[in-house]
Amino acid sequence: MTSRSTSADFVTAFATGWPEHQPDIMVLSLTTQRGVQDFAFNKEQALLIAKTIKETAAKLEKPKTKTS
């Protein structure tokens, strides 16, 4: 796997269309120290991403609690 040294500071997704007159796409916007990267997805791609996120989230372990 590729080593990644940059993580997103802000992640937003919106389906209002981007530019505004494209209601057929969803835009995922990642903001990092290097700037903003926007990714456009059609409906099928967006649903596949959502399915993958849901499946992965279900596999996550519960956060470990700190003991003082």
C-alpha positions in Angstrom: 0.0 0.0 0.0 1.2 3.5 -0.7 2.5 5.6 2.2 0.3 8.7 2.7 1.7 11.7 4.4 -1.3 14.0 4.0 -4.7 13.5 5.5 -7.9 15.5 4.9 -8.7 18.3 7.3 -12.2 18.6 6.1 -14.3 16.2 4.0 -17.6 17.3 2.5 -20.0 15.7 0.1 -22.9 17.3 -1.6 -25.4 16.4 -4.3 -26.6 19.8 -5.3 -24.6 19.5 -8.5 -21.3 21.2 -9.2 -21.2 23.4 -11.0 -24.7 24.3 -9.8 -26.4 23.2 -13.0 -25.3 19.6 -12.8 -27.8 17.9 -10.5 -26.7 14.5 -11.8 -23.4 14.3 -9.9 -22.2 14.2 -6.3 -19.1 16.1 -5.4 -16.7 14.9 -2.6 -14.4 17.7 -1.5 -11.2 17.0 0.4 -9.5 19.9 2.0 -5.9 19.5 3.1 -2.9 21.7 3.8 -2.1 21.4 0.2 -5.4 22.8 -1.0 -8.8 21.4 -2.0 -9.4 18.4 -4.3 -12.9 17.8 -5.7 -14.1 14.5 -7.0 -17.3 14.1 -9.0 -19.3 10.9 -9.0 -22.4 9.8 -10.8 -25.3 8.1 -8.9 -24.0 4.5 -9.4 -20.5 5.4 -8.2 -21.9 7.4 -5.2 -24.0 4.4 -4.2 -21.0 2.0 -4.5 -18.9 4.3 -2.3 -21.7 4.6 0.3 -22.0 0.8 0.3 -18.3 0.3 0.8 -18.2 2.9 3.6 -21.1 1.2 5.4 -19.5 -2.2 5.1 -16.2 -1.0 6.3 -17.7 1.0 9.2 -19.5 -2.1 10.4 -16.2 -3.9 10.7 -14.6 -1.2 12.8 -13.8 -1.9 16.4 -15.2 0.2 19.2 -12.9 2.9 20.4 -10.6 1.9 23.2 -11.4 3.7 26.4 -8.6 5.3 28.4 -8.1 4.3 32.0 -6.8 6.8 34.4 
